[in-house]
Amino acid sequence: MSKHGLILRSVLVIGGVFAGPAAAGDLYRVNVIKCGGTSTGGDCGIFPPSPIPLDKGEVRANDKGEVRVDLEGAAPDTTYRIYVGNFAIGGGFFPRYPDAVCCRPIGTVTTRADGKFDGAITTPLGAEFVFPAGTSIAQPNFVFTYIPAGGSEQAVYTTGFAVIAR
């Protein structure tokens, strides 16, 4: 075996030993955006533009069904209900999970005092939300809602992308 071949094999073996166990792969990864944050409107159906801040966010679902949420620059100490479904442009919200019955959230996330959240969605029973094996959802929207003091529930964030003028 050549000197270069031996070095390459050594690097591969050492790299394999120190890489550690493989993490579950992301099946779904998408940005979280503010409702009404673009000039196109209608990204959150009939809901008005979000009155609360969001710098950036992301939702990830892996091949074990685990869902993770990251939010930065969101309203501090705020609990958001999370639904899975689709919006019709200029129309309403159509739930897709856990069923087509309106309107059952899959759980909640609560930001810290710094407006950040990073972790799992908590179900109404206090467990970590996980999609069961065999779940298949085409083009899902994760929708974040909150209830302002004295008001009614409104969508404030959804998943998608927004091209922002710079």
N, C-alpha and C positions, 0 to 999 in steps of 0.2 A: 504494500500500500504506500502511496506517495505521502510525503510530508504534509502536503496541503489537504489531502483526503483525510488523514489522521486528525489534523487540527479541526476540520469541518465536523467530523463525527464527534469529536470531543465537545465542541461547542453545542451541537444538537443534544447530546446526552446531558450535559450540565444544564442547558436551558430547560430541558424537559424535567429534570429533577427539581429545579428551583422555581418553575412556573407555578406549582401548586395545583390544586384541583380546579377543573374548568368550571366557570360560573354558568348558570343557565343563560342561554342566548336570548336576546331581545327578539320577540316576534313582531312587536309593534312599538314604535317610538315616534312621538309627535309633539310639537310645540303646543303650549297653552297660550291663548291670545285673549285679549279683552273683547267683549262683545261690543260691536259698533266702533271698534278701534280703527277701521279703515274707511275710506270714502265710498266703498261699495255698499255698505249697510247690509242688513238682512242676514248677517252671519249668525245671529241668534234669533232668527224668526221674528216674532212680534215684540220681543223684549227690547226696551230702549238701550242706548249705549250705556256701558258700565260706568257708574259714578265713582268706582273705587279703583285704586292704582294696581298696576302689575308691571314689573320690569321685564320679567321673563319667567317661563315655566315649561315643564315637560312632563308627559305621561309615558311610562314604559310598561309593557306587559311582556313577561318572559315565557319560555316554553314550559314552565311549571304552572302557569296561570297566575303568578304573583304580579301585582300591579304596584308600581312605585310612582310617586308624585313628587316633583320638585317645584317650588314656587319661590320667587325672589321679588321683593319690592311690592308685595301684596299688602292689603290692609292688616295691621298688627292685631293679634289676639282675636282673630275672626274665624268662625267655624263655617265651612262651606259644605253643603250637601252635594254629592256627586251622582249624576244620572248617566246612563249609557243609552244612546239613541241617535236620532238624526233630526236636523232642522230642515224644514222646507223653506226655501228662500222667500222671505216676506210672509211666511206662514208660521204655523205652530211647531211644537216639538213632538216627535213620535218616539216613544220609548221602545227599546229593542231588547233590553236585558234588565231584570231577569225574565221578563215576559213583556207582552205588548199592553199590559194594563197600566194605565196612568195612575199615579206617578209614584213609583217606589225607588228611592235612591239606593245605590249599592252601599253607601256609607258616607263618611265625612272625613275631612281633614281640618285641622285647626292650626293656624299660623302662630308663631311665637311673637313676642314683643317686637322683634326686629323685622317682622313681615315675611319671614321665611318659613318654609315647611319642606322637609325632605323625609319621606318615609312611605309607609303603607297607608292605604285607606282603611279606616276602622268601620266595621259593619255596625248596624244598629244593636247587635248583641255584644259588641265590644271585642270581636275577633278581627284578625287581619283578613281583608277581602282577598279572595283567590277565585279566579274563574275555574270551574271544575273541568277535569279532563274531558275532551270531546267538544268543548265550546268552540263555536265558529261564528264570528260576526264580521260581515263585510262592511267596510267604511264606517266604523263607529265614531261617534262624537262623544267625548267625555265632557259633560256640562257641569259647571260649578255654579251653584246658586247660593244666595244668602238672603236673610230676612232682616231688612233694616228696622231699627227701632220704630215701632208704630206703623210699619208698612207690611207689604205682602211679599212673598218669595219672588225673587227675580233672578234670571240668569245673568251672570257677570263675566264669566270666562267660558271658553269652549276650546276644543282642540282644532288645530289647523295651522295655517301660516298667514302672515301678513307682510307684504312688501312695504316698507316704510321709506318715505322720501328722506334723503340725507342731505 
